[in-house]
Amino acid sequence: MHYLGISKRPISRFVLFLLLCHEFAHVICLCSTCRPTVMLLYPLYASVQAIESPSKLDDEQWLAYWILYSFLTLIEMMIQPLLKWVTIWYPLKVAFVAWLVLPQFKGAAFIYEKFVREQVLRRYSGRGKDHVSPKGKKAT
């Protein structure tokens, strides 16, 4: 898979990393600085850098991240009583957010392009697949 410059090698390394660190994931995720650093501090820093850079690709990555992170937070708030029973929730959330954040994967841009963008265009603009994006590409 080479969508958005993602090759299979970094993904397999990431999966291997998660499998090897499974036993230590709860220690890593319960660390008081891990979650805010992965979910807020680094994305905040990268967002400011993206705004200041001339490229618009990094702007799209970070806007997509904040959209997805906000949605994840809202969903988490709504189903919080159920999440108390899912002991692996926080390690999974940190791993998922790390995938969204890390520039090697560009997970936020991938999810936004594949799943969110079409729904937003269909619901709020009524244009759907026939809409041409500002980049001149037809929405897929």
Protein Blocks (a to p, Z undefined) as FASTA:
>chain_A
ZZhhiafklmmmmmmmmmmmmmmmmmmmmpmklmmmmmmmmmmmmmmmmmmpmbfklmmm
mmmmmmmmmmmmmmmmmmmmmmmmmmklmmmmmmmmmmmmmmklommmmmmmmmmmmmmm
mmmnonmmmlccfkopacZZ
